[in-house]
Amino acid sequence: MYPSVETANERPAIRFEPRAPADWLPAACDGVTENLALDEALLEEAHEGLVEHAVVRTWMADEPTVVLGSSSRAEDEVDLESCRRLGVRVLRRPSGGLTVVLGPGCLMWTVVVHQPAGPAPIEVIHGAILDPLVAALRTAGAPVTRLGSSDLAIGPGPAARKVSGNALRVRRHGVLYHGTLLDAFDLDVIGRVLRHPPREPAYRAGRSHGAFLANLGLGRPVLEAAVRAAFCATRDRDGHPVERVARLVRERYENPAWISRRD
């Protein structure tokens, strides 16, 4: 069952337990823009009360792709000339956090939750989502630890290396939480297309991308099983919001003005 987490003043935060088991959404979209749009479409459904159970899914980009955070400034975080030279697209996601690079060997995971009681504090959400994932990954053989605000890492103390970066978007009655699980990714490409980040968690200690990141090496089936186990995703969901996805792709995810915005 999902954890039932409450804030310090006992106001309900994210309660998964009454809606478990969660719905597992099998691969539904091709392409990075469609998958980013699907995450936001599911959040819209959750906010509108159309999602009865939490929705859990995974996907993987078929080529290296840079994805800006919702408020990221591309010129601060991305080597745009290298992206042009290498043919790497630059897109934008709906959640916060810094820029990431996706591609083969980097499993993307998503959890979308309806929260009828209203928004919970961010740290409560981080714990409610990441703690079960940490436990499931450890059971699967990955000795991960939660570090920073929302990273998962392996290795001791100052040698800890990041294997998962995660972000969220909160609406009044819905939460989108999604992130990366580096498994068999070409880590060198990250240093070729991203600048050193404008801010970093203390445990990074100024390390380059290559010295800071690591792969889990467990394989996609093992990681997907861990994600499903973490969130009790035992029910298969039939279908996804096709029309919402198409609208969001058109209005946002393939709209150059939205991708390149500076706010």
PyMOL commands that set and color helices and strands:
alter all, ss='L'
color gray80, all
select helices_A, chain A and resi 17-19+32-47+74-77+80-86+122-139+157-159+188-193+202-204+209-212+220-230+242-253+256-259
alter helices_A, ss='H'
color red, helices_A
select strands_A, chain A and resi 4-6+12-15+23-24+55-59+65-68+89-92+100-102+106-114+145-147+151-154+161-171+174-182+235-236
alter strands_A, ss='S'
color yellow, strands_A
deselect
rebuild
show_as cartoon
